[in-house]
Amino acid sequence: MRGYLSVGDNQKENYLNIFFNAYWRDNLDLSSEQEFSKLLATLGIDSKIFFEKIKQQSIKDHLKKLTNDAFRKEVFGAPTFIVNNKIFWGQDRLEYALEELS
């Protein structure tokens, strides 16, 4: 999660897709720095800089803030959508969230 916060805005979508698939589809061990570095390389991200950046206190503090915000909103899992102060949890509820939005 700190990694997502540390990459550039133009890389966030690809970062999410690659790491989501690596974990959930390909069952890769993301606790392995070697595996993680291979995936970063596919995004053109220097792993040395990446691993230094995710250790920065500002990144850690940002994640803590976002986590606390989610807790206050009673978010308990991903994906969660909040529309008009109503919580929709799960990919299968996206349609309901979109209906609420319109």
N, CA, C and O atoms as a GROMACS GRO file, in nm:
protein
  408
    1MET      N    1   0.082  -0.119   0.000
    1MET     CA    2   0.000   0.000   0.000
    1MET      C    3   0.087   0.125   0.000
    1MET      O    4   0.054   0.225  -0.064
    2ARG      N    5   0.198   0.119   0.073
    2ARG     CA    6   0.289   0.234   0.069
    2ARG      C    7   0.347   0.251  -0.071
    2ARG      O    8   0.377   0.363  -0.113
    3GLY      N    9   0.363   0.140  -0.142
    3GLY     CA   10   0.416   0.148  -0.278
    3GLY      C   11   0.324   0.225  -0.369
    3GLY      O   12   0.369   0.307  -0.449
    4TYR      N   13   0.195   0.200  -0.357
    4TYR     CA   14   0.096   0.272  -0.439
    4TYR      C   15   0.106   0.422  -0.412
    4TYR      O   16   0.096   0.502  -0.505
    5LEU      N   17   0.125   0.458  -0.287
    5LEU     CA   18   0.134   0.599  -0.252
    5LEU      C   19   0.264   0.662  -0.299
    5LEU      O   20   0.272   0.784  -0.314
    6SER      N   21   0.364   0.582  -0.323
    6SER     CA   22   0.495   0.636  -0.360
    6SER      C   23   0.519   0.647  -0.510
    6SER      O   24   0.611   0.717  -0.553
    7VAL      N   25   0.436   0.580  -0.591
    7VAL     CA   26   0.457   0.589  -0.736
    7VAL      C   27   0.386   0.712  -0.791
    7VAL      O   28   0.294   0.766  -0.729
    8GLY      N   29   0.429   0.754  -0.908
    8GLY     CA   30   0.369   0.871  -0.970
    8GLY      C   31   0.224   0.846  -1.012
    8GLY      O   32   0.184   0.732  -1.035
    9ASP      N   33   0.148   0.953  -1.020
    9ASP     CA   34   0.007   0.940  -1.057
    9ASP      C   35  -0.012   0.868  -1.190
    9ASP      O   36  -0.109   0.795  -1.209
   10ASN      N   37   0.082   0.888  -1.283
   10ASN     CA   38   0.072   0.823  -1.414
   10ASN      C   39   0.103   0.673  -1.408
   10ASN      O   40   0.084   0.601  -1.506
   11GLN      N   41   0.152   0.625  -1.293
   11GLN     CA   42   0.187   0.483  -1.278
   11GLN      C   43   0.090   0.407  -1.188
   11GLN      O   44   0.094   0.284  -1.183
   12LYS      N   45   0.003   0.478  -1.119
   12LYS     CA   46  -0.081   0.415  -1.017
   12LYS      C   47  -0.170   0.304  -1.074
   12LYS      O   48  -0.178   0.196  -1.015
   13GLU      N   49  -0.236   0.328  -1.185
   13GLU     CA   50  -0.327   0.227  -1.240
   13GLU      C   51  -0.251   0.101  -1.280
   13GLU      O   52  -0.293  -0.010  -1.248
   14ASN      N   53  -0.139   0.118  -1.350
   14ASN     CA   54  -0.058   0.002  -1.389
   14ASN      C   55  -0.001  -0.070  -1.267
   14ASN      O   56   0.004  -0.193  -1.264
   15TYR      N   57   0.042   0.006  -1.168
   15TYR     CA   58   0.093  -0.053  -1.044
   15TYR      C   59  -0.013  -0.143  -0.981
   15TYR      O   60   0.014  -0.257  -0.945
   16LEU      N   61  -0.133  -0.089  -0.967
   16LEU     CA   62  -0.242  -0.168  -0.908
   16LEU      C   63  -0.270  -0.294  -0.988
   16LEU      O   64  -0.281  -0.403  -0.930
   17ASN      N   65  -0.280  -0.281  -1.119
   17ASN     CA   66  -0.310  -0.397  -1.203
   17ASN      C   67  -0.203  -0.504  -1.194
   17ASN      O   68  -0.235  -0.622  -1.179
   18ILE      N   69  -0.078  -0.464  -1.203
   18ILE     CA   70   0.031  -0.561  -1.202
   18ILE      C   71   0.040  -0.632  -1.067
   18ILE      O   72   0.055  -0.754  -1.062
   19PHE      N   73   0.031  -0.556  -0.958
   19PHE     CA   74   0.045  -0.620  -0.827
   19PHE      C   75  -0.080  -0.695  -0.786
   19PHE      O   76  -0.071  -0.796  -0.716
   20PHE      N   77  -0.197  -0.649  -0.826
   20PHE     CA   78  -0.320  -0.723  -0.799
   20PHE      C   79  -0.313  -0.860  -0.868
   20PHE      O   80  -0.338  -0.963  -0.805
   21ASN      N   81  -0.279  -0.860  -0.996
   21ASN     CA   82  -0.269  -0.986  -1.070
   21ASN      C   83  -0.159  -1.076  -1.016
   21ASN      O   84  -0.175  -1.198  -1.008
   22ALA      N   85  -0.046  -1.016  -0.980
   22ALA     CA   86   0.064  -1.095  -0.928
   22ALA      C   87   0.023  -1.171  -0.802
   22ALA      O   88   0.059  -1.287  -0.784
   23TYR      N   89  -0.052  -1.104  -0.717
   23TYR     CA   90  -0.092  -1.167  -0.590
   23TYR      C   91  -0.212  -1.260  -0.608
   23TYR      O   92  -0.207  -1.376  -0.569
   24TRP      N   93  -0.320  -1.208  -0.665
   24TRP     CA   94  -0.446  -1.282  -0.669
   24TRP      C   95  -0.455  -1.382  -0.783
   24TRP      O   96  -0.516  -1.487  -0.767
   25ARG      N   97  -0.397  -1.351  -0.898
   25ARG     CA   98  -0.408  -1.442  -1.012
   25ARG      C   99  -0.287  -1.535  -1.022
   25ARG      O  100  -0.302  -1.656  -1.042
   26ASP      N  101  -0.166  -1.478  -1.006
   26ASP     CA  102  -0.044  -1.554  -1.030
   26ASP      C  103   0.016  -1.614  -0.903
   26ASP      O  104   0.111  -1.692  -0.910
   27ASN      N  105  -0.041  -1.579  -0.787
   27ASN     CA  106   0.003  -1.633  -0.659
   27ASN      C  107   0.153  -1.613  -0.634
   27ASN      O  108   0.220  -1.702  -0.580
   28LEU      N  109   0.204  -1.497  -0.673
   28LEU     CA  110   0.345  -1.467  -0.650
   28LEU      C  111   0.367  -1.426  -0.505
   28LEU      O  112   0.278  -1.370  -0.441
   29ASP      N  113   0.485  -1.453  -0.456
   29ASP     CA  114   0.521  -1.418  -0.320
   29ASP      C  115   0.570  -1.273  -0.317
   29ASP      O  116   0.686  -1.245  -0.346
   30LEU      N  117   0.481  -1.182  -0.283
   30LEU     CA  118   0.516  -1.040  -0.284
   30LEU      C  119   0.597  -0.999  -0.162
   30LEU      O  120   0.639  -0.884  -0.151
   31SER      N  121   0.620  -1.092  -0.070
   31SER     CA  122   0.711  -1.062   0.041
   31SER      C  123   0.856  -1.081  -0.003
   31SER      O  124   0.949  -1.044   0.068
   32SER      N  125   0.875  -1.138  -0.121
   32SER     CA  126   1.008  -1.157  -0.177
   32SER      C  127   1.051  -1.029  -0.249
   32SER      O  128   0.988  -0.987  -0.346
   33GLU      N  129   1.158  -0.969  -0.201
   33GLU     CA  130   1.207  -0.846  -0.265
   33GLU      C  131   1.248  -0.871  -0.410
   33GLU      O  132   1.234  -0.783  -0.494
   34GLN      N  133   1.297  -0.990  -0.438
   34GLN     CA  134   1.336  -1.025  -0.575
   34GLN      C  135   1.214  -1.027  -0.668
   34GLN      O  136   1.218  -0.970  -0.777
   35GLU      N  137   1.105  -1.092  -0.625
   35GLU     CA  138   0.982  -1.095  -0.705
   35GLU      C  139   0.926  -0.954  -0.722
   35GLU      O  140   0.885  -0.914  -0.831
   36PHE      N  141   0.926  -0.880  -0.613
   36PHE     CA  142   0.874  -0.744  -0.614
   36PHE      C  143   0.953  -0.659  -0.712
   36PHE      O  144   0.896  -0.582  -0.790
   37SER      N  145   1.086  -0.673  -0.709
   37SER     CA  146   1.173  -0.594  -0.798
   37SER      C  147   1.148  -0.627  -0.945
   37SER      O  148   1.154  -0.538  -1.030
   38LYS      N  149   1.122  -0.753  -0.975
   38LYS     CA  150   1.091  -0.792  -1.114
   38LYS      C  151   0.966  -0.719  -1.163
   38LYS      O  152   0.962  -0.670  -1.276
   39LEU      N  153   0.865  -0.713  -1.077
   39LEU     CA  154   0.741  -0.646  -1.115
   39LEU      C  155   0.763  -0.496  -1.131
   39LEU      O  156   0.709  -0.433  -1.223
   40LEU      N  157   0.842  -0.438  -1.042
   40LEU     CA  158   0.873  -0.295  -1.054
   40LEU      C  159   0.944  -0.267  -1.185
   40LEU      O  160   0.919  -0.165  -1.250
   41ALA      N  161   1.033  -0.357  -1.224
   41ALA     CA  162   1.106  -0.338  -1.350
   41ALA      C  163   1.012  -0.334  -1.469
   41ALA      O  164   1.037  -0.260  -1.565
   42THR      N  165   0.904  -0.412  -1.465
   42THR     CA  166   0.809  -0.409  -1.577
   42THR      C  167   0.740  -0.274  -1.587
   42THR      O  168   0.690  -0.237  -1.694
   43LEU      N  169   0.738  -0.200  -1.477
   43LEU     CA  170   0.679  -0.067  -1.475
   43LEU      C  171   0.782   0.043  -1.501
   43LEU      O  172   0.748   0.161  -1.510
   44GLY      N  173   0.909   0.002  -1.513
   44GLY     CA  174   1.015   0.099  -1.533
   44GLY      C  175   1.049   0.176  -1.406
   44GLY      O  176   1.096   0.289  -1.412
   45ILE      N  177   1.026   0.112  -1.292
   45ILE     CA  178   1.053   0.176  -1.163
   45ILE      C  179   1.182   0.119  -1.106
   45ILE      O  180   1.199  -0.003  -1.097
   46ASP      N  181   1.273   0.205  -1.066
   46ASP     CA  182   1.398   0.165  -1.004
   46ASP      C  183   1.368   0.110  -0.864
   46ASP      O  184   1.319   0.184  -0.778
   47SER      N  185   1.397  -0.017  -0.843
   47SER     CA  186   1.359  -0.080  -0.716
   47SER      C  187   1.434  -0.020  -0.597
   47SER      O  188   1.378  -0.011  -0.488
   48LYS      N  189   1.558   0.020  -0.615
   48LYS     CA  190   1.634   0.078  -0.505
   48LYS      C  191   1.567   0.206  -0.456
   48LYS      O  192   1.549   0.226  -0.336
   49ILE      N  193   1.531   0.293  -0.549
   49ILE     CA  194   1.464   0.418  -0.514
   49ILE      C  195   1.327   0.388  -0.453
   49ILE      O  196   1.287   0.451  -0.355
   50PHE      N  197   1.255   0.292  -0.511
   50PHE     CA  198   1.123   0.255  -0.462
   50PHE      C  199   1.128   0.210  -0.316
   50PHE      O  200   1.052   0.259  -0.233
   51PHE      N  201   1.220   0.118  -0.285
   51PHE     CA  202   1.228   0.064  -0.149
   51PHE      C  203   1.273   0.170  -0.048
   51PHE      O  204   1.237   0.164   0.069
   52GLU      N  205   1.353   0.266  -0.093
   52GLU     CA  206   1.391   0.378  -0.006
   52GLU      C  207   1.270   0.468   0.019
   52GLU      O  208   1.247   0.514   0.131
   53LYS      N  209   1.194   0.493  -0.087
   53LYS     CA  210   1.081   0.586  -0.075
   53LYS      C  211   0.971   0.532   0.016
   53LYS      O  212   0.913   0.609   0.092
   54ILE      N  213   0.943   0.402   0.009
   54ILE     CA  214   0.834   0.349   0.092
   54ILE      C  215   0.871   0.346   0.240
   54ILE      O  216   0.785   0.325   0.325
   55LYS      N  217   0.997   0.368   0.272
   55LYS     CA  218   1.040   0.376   0.411
   55LYS      C  219   1.030   0.517   0.467
   55LYS      O  220   1.049   0.538   0.587
   56GLN      N  221   1.001   0.614   0.382
   56GLN     CA  222   0.994   0.754   0.427
   56GLN      C  223   0.876   0.772   0.522
   56GLN      O  224   0.768   0.719   0.500
   57GLN      N  225   0.900   0.849   0.626
   57GLN     CA  226   0.795   0.872   0.725
   57GLN      C  227   0.673   0.940   0.664
   57GLN      O  228   0.560   0.913   0.707
   58SER      N  229   0.692   1.026   0.566
   58SER     CA  230   0.578   1.095   0.505
   58SER      C  231   0.484   0.996   0.434
   58SER      O  232   0.362   1.014   0.437
   59ILE      N  233   0.540   0.894   0.371
   59ILE     CA  234   0.458   0.791   0.306
   59ILE      C  235   0.386   0.708   0.412
   59ILE      O  236   0.267   0.679   0.397
   60LYS      N  237   0.455   0.671   0.518
   60LYS     CA  238   0.393   0.594   0.625
   60LYS      C  239   0.279   0.674   0.690
   60LYS      O  240   0.172   0.620   0.718
   61ASP      N  241   0.304   0.802   0.713
   61ASP     CA  242   0.202   0.887   0.775
   61ASP      C  243   0.080   0.903   0.685
   61ASP      O  244  -0.034   0.905   0.732
   62HIS      N  245   0.104   0.914   0.554
   62HIS     CA  246  -0.007   0.928   0.460
   62HIS      C  247  -0.094   0.802   0.462
   62HIS      O  248  -0.217   0.812   0.462
   63LEU      N  249  -0.032   0.686   0.463
   63LEU     CA  250  -0.109   0.561   0.469
   63LEU      C  251  -0.187   0.550   0.600
   63LEU      O  252  -0.302   0.506   0.601
   64LYS      N  253  -0.126   0.590   0.710
   64LYS     CA  254  -0.197   0.589   0.839
   64LYS      C  255  -0.319   0.680   0.834
   64LYS      O  256  -0.425   0.644   0.885
   65LYS      N  257  -0.303   0.797   0.774
   65LYS     CA  258  -0.415   0.890   0.764
   65LYS      C  259  -0.528   0.830   0.681
   65LYS      O  260  -0.645   0.835   0.722
   66LEU      N  261  -0.495   0.773   0.565
   66LEU     CA  262  -0.596   0.712   0.480
   66LEU      C  263  -0.666   0.595   0.550
   66LEU      O  264  -0.786   0.576   0.536
   67THR      N  265  -0.588   0.517   0.625
   67THR     CA  266  -0.645   0.404   0.698
   67THR      C  267  -0.740   0.453   0.806
   67THR      O  268  -0.849   0.397   0.823
   68ASN      N  269  -0.701   0.556   0.878
   68ASN     CA  270  -0.789   0.613   0.981
   68ASN      C  271  -0.914   0.674   0.921
   68ASN      O  272  -1.023   0.662   0.978
   69ASP      N  273  -0.900   0.740   0.806
   69ASP     CA  274  -1.018   0.795   0.735
   69ASP      C  275  -1.115   0.684   0.699
   69ASP      O  276  -1.236   0.697   0.718
   70ALA      N  277  -1.062   0.574   0.648
   70ALA     CA  278  -1.147   0.460   0.609
   70ALA      C  279  -1.215   0.401   0.732
   70ALA      O  280  -1.333   0.366   0.727
   71PHE      N  281  -1.142   0.390   0.841
   71PHE     CA  282  -1.199   0.337   0.965
   71PHE      C  283  -1.315   0.424   1.013
   71PHE      O  284  -1.420   0.373   1.052
   72ARG      N  285  -1.296   0.556   1.011
   72ARG     CA  286  -1.402   0.648   1.054
   72ARG      C  287  -1.526   0.638   0.965
   72ARG      O  288  -1.638   0.661   1.012
   73LYS      N  289  -1.505   0.604   0.839
   73LYS     CA  290  -1.618   0.589   0.746
   73LYS      C  291  -1.676   0.448   0.750
   73LYS      O  292  -1.769   0.416   0.676
   74GLU      N  293  -1.621   0.364   0.837
   74GLU     CA  294  -1.664   0.225   0.855
   74GLU      C  295  -1.639   0.137   0.733
   74GLU      O  296  -1.712   0.041   0.708
   75VAL      N  297  -1.535   0.170   0.659
   75VAL     CA  298  -1.491   0.085   0.548
   75VAL      C  299  -1.423  -0.036   0.610
   75VAL      O  300  -1.339  -0.023   0.699
   76PHE      N  301  -1.460  -0.156   0.564
   76PHE     CA  302  -1.405  -0.276   0.625
   76PHE      C  303  -1.345  -0.372   0.524
   76PHE      O  304  -1.302  -0.480   0.563
   77GLY      N  305  -1.341  -0.338   0.400
   77GLY     CA  306  -1.283  -0.427   0.300
   77GLY      C  307  -1.273  -0.358   0.166
   77GLY      O  308  -1.319  -0.246   0.148
   78ALA      N  309  -1.212  -0.427   0.074
   78ALA     CA  310  -1.194  -0.371  -0.060
   78ALA      C  311  -1.256  -0.464  -0.162
   78ALA      O  312  -1.245  -0.586  -0.148
   79PRO      N  313  -1.320  -0.412  -0.260
   79PRO     CA  314  -1.342  -0.268  -0.281
   79PRO      C  315  -1.465  -0.219  -0.205
   79PRO      O  316  -1.565  -0.289  -0.193
   80THR      N  317  -1.454  -0.100  -0.155
   80THR     CA  318  -1.566  -0.032  -0.090
   80THR      C  319  -1.590   0.099  -0.162
   80THR      O  320  -1.496   0.173  -0.192
   81PHE      N  321  -1.715   0.127  -0.189
   81PHE     CA  322  -1.755   0.251  -0.255
   81PHE      C  323  -1.847   0.326  -0.160
   81PHE      O  324  -1.939   0.268  -0.104
   82ILE      N  325  -1.823   0.454  -0.143
   82ILE     CA  326  -1.911   0.537  -0.061
   82ILE      C  327  -1.973   0.640  -0.153
   82ILE      O  328  -1.904   0.724  -0.211
   83VAL      N  329  -2.104   0.634  -0.165
   83VAL     CA  330  -2.178   0.726  -0.251
   83VAL      C  331  -2.294   0.782  -0.169
   83VAL      O  332  -2.373   0.706  -0.112
   84ASN      N  333  -2.302   0.913  -0.162
   84ASN     CA  334  -2.409   0.978  -0.085
   84ASN      C  335  -2.416   0.924   0.058
   84ASN      O  336  -2.523   0.899   0.112
   85ASN      N  337  -2.298   0.906   0.117
   85ASN     CA  338  -2.285   0.856   0.255
   85ASN      C  339  -2.339   0.715   0.274
   85ASN      O  340  -2.365   0.674   0.387
   86LYS      N  341  -2.357   0.641   0.166
   86LYS     CA  342  -2.396   0.500   0.174
   86LYS      C  343  -2.277   0.414   0.134
   86LYS      O  344  -2.204   0.447   0.040
   87ILE      N  345  -2.259   0.304   0.205
   87ILE     CA  346  -2.146   0.216   0.179
   87ILE      C  347  -2.191   0.100   0.092
   87ILE      O  348  -2.292   0.035   0.119
   88PHE      N  349  -2.113   0.075  -0.014
   88PHE     CA  350  -2.135  -0.040  -0.102
   88PHE      C  351  -2.005  -0.119  -0.100
   88PHE      O  352  -1.900  -0.069  -0.140
   89TRP      N  353  -2.013  -0.245  -0.053
   89TRP     CA  354  -1.894  -0.325  -0.038
   89TRP      C  355  -1.897  -0.441  -0.137
   89TRP      O  356  -1.995  -0.515  -0.147
   90GLY      N  357  -1.788  -0.456  -0.208
   90GLY     CA  358  -1.770  -0.568  -0.299
   90GLY      C  359  -1.789  -0.529  -0.444
   90GLY      O  360  -1.871  -0.443  -0.477
   91GLN      N  361  -1.714  -0.595  -0.530
   91GLN     CA  362  -1.721  -0.569  -0.674
   91GLN      C  363  -1.862  -0.592  -0.728
   91GLN      O  364  -1.906  -0.524  -0.821
   92ASP      N  365  -1.932  -0.687  -0.669
   92ASP     CA  366  -2.068  -0.717  -0.716
   92ASP      C  367  -2.169  -0.610  -0.675
   92ASP      O  368  -2.287  -0.620  -0.710
   93ARG      N  369  -2.126  -0.508  -0.601
   93ARG     CA  370  -2.215  -0.398  -0.561
   93ARG      C  371  -2.187  -0.270  -0.639
   93ARG      O  372  -2.250  -0.168  -0.616
   94LEU      N  373  -2.093  -0.277  -0.732
   94LEU     CA  374  -2.058  -0.160  -0.810
   94LEU      C  375  -2.179  -0.104  -0.885
   94LEU      O  376  -2.198   0.018  -0.891
   95GLU      N  377  -2.260  -0.191  -0.940
   95GLU     CA  378  -2.379  -0.147  -1.013
   95GLU      C  379  -2.472  -0.066  -0.922
   95GLU      O  380  -2.529   0.035  -0.965
   96TYR      N  381  -2.488  -0.110  -0.798
   96TYR     CA  382  -2.574  -0.039  -0.703
   96TYR      C  383  -2.513   0.098  -0.667
   96TYR      O  384  -2.586   0.196  -0.652
   97ALA      N  385  -2.383   0.102  -0.654
   97ALA     CA  386  -2.315   0.229  -0.625
   97ALA      C  387  -2.335   0.327  -0.740
   97ALA      O  388  -2.358   0.446  -0.719
   98LEU      N  389  -2.324   0.276  -0.863
   98LEU     CA  390  -2.345   0.363  -0.980
   98LEU      C  391  -2.488   0.412  -0.988
   98LEU      O  392  -2.513   0.527  -1.025
   99GLU      N  393  -2.584   0.325  -0.955
   99GLU     CA  394  -2.724   0.367  -0.951
   99GLU      C  395  -2.745   0.478  -0.849
   99GLU      O  396  -2.815   0.576  -0.876
  100GLU      N  397  -2.685   0.463  -0.734
  100GLU     CA  398  -2.697   0.564  -0.629
  100GLU      C  399  -2.636   0.696  -0.675
  100GLU      O  400  -2.687   0.804  -0.644
  101LEU      N  401  -2.528   0.687  -0.750
  101LEU     CA  402  -2.461   0.807  -0.800
  101LEU      C  403  -2.548   0.883  -0.897
  101LEU      O  404  -2.547   1.006  -0.899
  102SER      N  405  -2.623   0.809  -0.978
  102SER     CA  406  -2.708   0.876  -1.077
  102SER      C  407  -2.842   0.909  -1.018
  102SER      O  408  -2.927   0.966  -1.086
   0.00000   0.00000   0.00000
